[in-house]
Amino acid sequence: MTQEERNPLHLILEDFKLHLVSSGEFTRKENIELAEQSTLRFAEESTAHQSEKLDELEVEQLPPLPMKNRAQLQIQSPYRARFYWSLRSNPFEILKKILGDEAVKYKLVAKLINQTENQEFLFPIEIAGSTWFDVEADSMYRVEIGLFAPNKPFIRLLFSNTVQTPRSKPSPFVDWSPEFLVSNEEFVEILDATGFKHDATELALAADDPEDTAIKNTFFSLFGHHSFPFKISELRYALFALASGLSLEDLRGHISAALFDFLQRLITEHQVSSEKIRLKLSENFIISDESDEYNESDKAIYRTFGASLIEFHRKKPSRKYPKLSPISSLRR
């Protein structure tokens, strides 16, 4: 053995620049980069695919209806109806042949007819199209298309189907079957628990002749009108709502459009406030505070609405009614 073989080499660590890293780090970095690229490519493909689908939806439309004589009335809710129509030919061409220059005085209109209240409303229309109508609950409606001119006979061209708008409150008929029969108080609780507070209030305030008279007296004291073309139950609901602190705007969509416009005009003309409505109601109704005593049958109604109790001036044993709840069954 030589001298070199007997003397081993002395390695000094400072002479080497060692980087203590794991071999898996390079692999993980490559995997992350590949995953990011795949995700980005997948996202781009998904976005492109969705865009294509959206483009298809935008382009794909229902085929146009053929131009023929049609007039169709459809009900959406107790207060809304949709009407669509078309005429096969231009009626003014025929009218001009018959009346000559007098034909220019006529306009093509849709006549909305409330057959229940015997009311008519005219709306200018084109030869074809669709529109929405504000209607009244629990009423019969029909639409006639025709030519109208002031101080001239209405020339009817088409008329639609007749529709019946649904009630905006529970049915007045009682199911006497034992499995469905519940008391008035229980039914109020059921309506309230299922979100129909408007209907629960109306049921609890179900009017008879004395209450109708009281509402009419209140209305006359406020606005000086003896009569009004609205249902007494809807007017009662609106007055109690306004007296409870709600604004008229809060009632938009929860009462008929005709009553809303009517009250808006009267309230503006007479400068009627919520406090004044409550004061006038107190002249015809006894408004009790929460501290007043009430019996067990009233307790369920009181809990349901959490507000003051109302009873009428009458010689019979007093009946108590809940103050209007600000939540309507139509609100979502």
Secondary structure, DSSP 8 states (H G I E B T S, - for coil): --HHHHS-----GGGS------HHHHHHHHHHHHHHHHHHHHHHHHHHHHHHHHHHHHH-------S--EEEEEEEETTEEEEEEE-SS-HHHHHHHHHGGGGGG-EEEEEEEETTTTEEEEEE--SEEEEEEE--SS-EEEEEEEEE-TTS--EEEEE---EE---SS--S-----TTT---HHHHHHHHHHTT-HHHHHHHHT---HHHHHHHHHHHHHHH--S--SS-HHHHHHHHHHHHTT--GGGGBTTB-HHHHHHHHHHHHHHT--HHHHHHHHHHHEEEE-TTS---HHHHHHHHHH-S-EEEE--SSS--EEE---S--TT--
